[in-house]
Amino acid sequence: MRYLWSIALSKPLEVLVGELLSQRGLHLAVAESCTGGLISHRLTNVAGSSTYYLGGVTAYANEAKVRLLEVSPDTLEKFGAVSAETVIEMAHGVRAVLSADIGIAVSGIAGPGGGSAEKPVGTVWIGYSSSQAEFARHFLWQGDRLTVKEKSAQAALKILMEQLEKA
């Protein structure tokens, strides 16, 4: 079944993602930076999520990304924390550390400060890792800090849904 994002969903994305993970017997792990645990919060609001959600790591500081998620210091130095390369390593790392089938990761600049000409406030990268695919997607959100976090969490869940539909 293909879910269309242009129409209203019958259930929240976290419920639909959970149903697909359960149906496919897959386990998920999440690495969050700018979302600060919001994706994990949404996932764990679903009763029974412990059957498919293994856990999450909120690695806000670069040191935490290196120690807990096995992100290379060279990657952080060369590309920065908010980059395709970093979120792919974060997603791969959380998947490996928690022995999950799927890892999803988010890093971005929620604002109001911290942006630059190259990476303005609202810049977010979401990484995905499974045995079948690893990739990152870039987003540039408008809005305040909470809006950026909420849009990023929603986008991460949409990416999960898209990948689970293919499985």
Summary of the structure (lengths in Angstrom):
residues: 167
radius of gyration: 15.0
end to end distance: 11.4
largest distance: 43.9
contacts: 575
relative contact order: 0.18
helix: 44%
strand: 20%
